């Protein structure tokens, strides 16, 4: 951390309460737009900074649950190779959507590109056994 003229010790504390910090918290991730098209619901979900392999879709008891996990490790060193700052972040966030008891795993399609997860779910579907099923992301 660099100190500069006019630096206040509470700048970091103040940052916790401004919009820039709040926009990076998990509560603001997974923003979703839902539209209905030709017998399907289309969910367009923002998942910035998350890799496809770190996203999991689960269908259980009529609920589609989307979970995103992120782990990062930032390390800064000085000219002699000594660590000046090292920060780690690990967290996850999830959203659940009721899609109906009759929706089957094979009826749901998902794709991921450029930080956007697109999921299509039929508005009407046939009943199948109730157990946890995972949906592949293409």
C-alpha positions in Angstrom: 0.0 0.0 0.0 1.4 3.4 -1.0 1.1 6.4 1.3 0.8 9.7 -0.5 0.2 13.4 0.5 -3.4 13.7 1.7 -3.8 10.0 2.5 -6.1 9.2 5.3 -5.9 6.0 7.3 -9.7 5.5 6.9 -9.7 5.7 3.1 -10.0 1.9 2.9 -12.8 1.9 5.5 -14.6 4.6 3.5 -14.3 2.5 0.4 -16.4 -0.2 2.0 -19.4 2.1 1.8 -19.1 3.6 -1.6 -20.6 2.4 -4.9 -17.3 1.2 -6.3 -16.8 -1.4 -3.6 -20.5 -2.3 -3.4 -20.6 -3.2 -7.1 -17.9 -5.9 -6.5 -19.7 -7.7 -3.7 -21.4 -11.1 -4.3 -24.8 -9.6 -3.7 -24.5 -7.7 -6.9 -23.3 -10.6 -8.9 -25.5 -12.9 -10.9 -27.8 -10.1 -12.1 -30.4 -11.8 -14.3 -32.8 -10.8 -17.0 -35.7 -13.2 -17.7 -37.7 -13.2 -20.9 -40.4 -15.5 -22.3 -39.9 -16.7 -25.9 -41.8 -19.4 -27.8 -42.7 -21.6 -24.9 -39.3 -21.1 -23.1 -38.0 -18.8 -20.4 -34.6 -17.4 -21.2 -32.4 -16.3 -18.3 -29.5 -14.1 -19.2 -27.2 -13.9 -16.2 -24.1 -11.7 -15.7 -21.2 -13.6 -14.3 -18.2 -11.3 -14.6 -14.8 -12.6 -13.7 -16.0 -16.2 -13.2 -14.8 -19.1 -15.3 -17.2 -21.5 -16.8 -15.7 -24.4 -14.8 -16.6 -22.5 -11.6 -20.3 -22.3 -12.4 -22.7 -25.1 -11.3 -26.4 -25.5 -12.2 -28.5 -27.8 -10.1 -32.1 -28.9 -10.5 -33.9 -30.1 -7.4 -37.5 -30.1 -6.2 -38.6 -27.7 -9.0 -35.8 -25.2 -8.3 -33.0 -24.3 -10.6 -30.0 -23.2 -8.5 -27.0 -21.4 -10.1 -23.8 -21.3 -8.0 -20.7 -19.3 -9.0 -17.4 -19.7 -7.1 -14.3 -17.5 -7.3 -10.9 -17.9 -5.8 -8.0 -15.4 -6.4 -4.6 -14.8 -4.9 -2.8 -11.5 -5.6 0.8 -11.1 -4.6 3.0 -8.0 -5.1 6.7 -8.0 -4.5 9.3 -5.3 -4.3 12.6 -5.1 -6.3 14.3 -7.6 -3.9 11.5 -10.2 -4.3 10.0 -9.5 -0.9 6.3 -9.7 -0.6 4.9 -6.1 -0.1 1.2 -7.1 -0.2 -0.6 -10.4 -0.5 -4.4 -10.6 -0.8 -6.6 -13.6 -1.1 -10.3 -13.8 -2.0 -12.5 -16.8 -1.9 -16.3 -16.7 -2.2 -19.4 -17.9 -3.9 -22.8 -16.7 -4.6 -25.9 -18.4 -5.8 -29.4 -17.7 -7.1 -32.5 -20.0 -7.1 -35.4 -19.9 -9.5 -38.6 -21.9 -9.3 -39.0 -23.5 -12.7 -41.8 -26.0 -11.8 -42.0 -29.5 -10.6 -42.4 -30.9 -14.1 -39.2 -29.6 -15.6 -36.6 -32.3 -16.3 -32.8 -31.8 -16.4 -32.7 -32.7 -20.1 -35.2 -29.9 -20.8 -32.8 -27.2 -19.6 -30.1 -25.8 -21.9 -27.2 -23.6 -20.8 -24.3 -21.8 -22.5 -21.6 -19.5 -21.3 -19.7 -16.8 -23.3 -17.9 -13.6 -22.4 -19.1 -13.5 -18.8 -22.8 -14.2 -19.7 -24.6 -17.4 -18.8 -27.7 -18.1 -20.9 -30.2 -20.6 -19.7 -33.4 -21.8 -21.4 -36.1 -23.5 -19.4 -39.5 -24.7 -20.9 -42.6 -23.0 -19.6 -44.4 -26.4 -19.7 -42.8 -29.8 -19.2 -43.6 -33.4 -18.3 -43.1 -34.9 -14.8 -40.1 -37.0 -13.9 -38.5 -38.4 -10.8 -37.3 -35.9 -8.2 -33.6 -36.0 -7.6 -30.7 -33.7 -7.8 -29.4 -33.4 -11.4 -26.6 -31.2 -12.7 -26.9 -29.4 -16.0 -23.9 -29.2 -18.3 -22.8 -25.8 -19.5 -21.8 -25.7 -23.2 
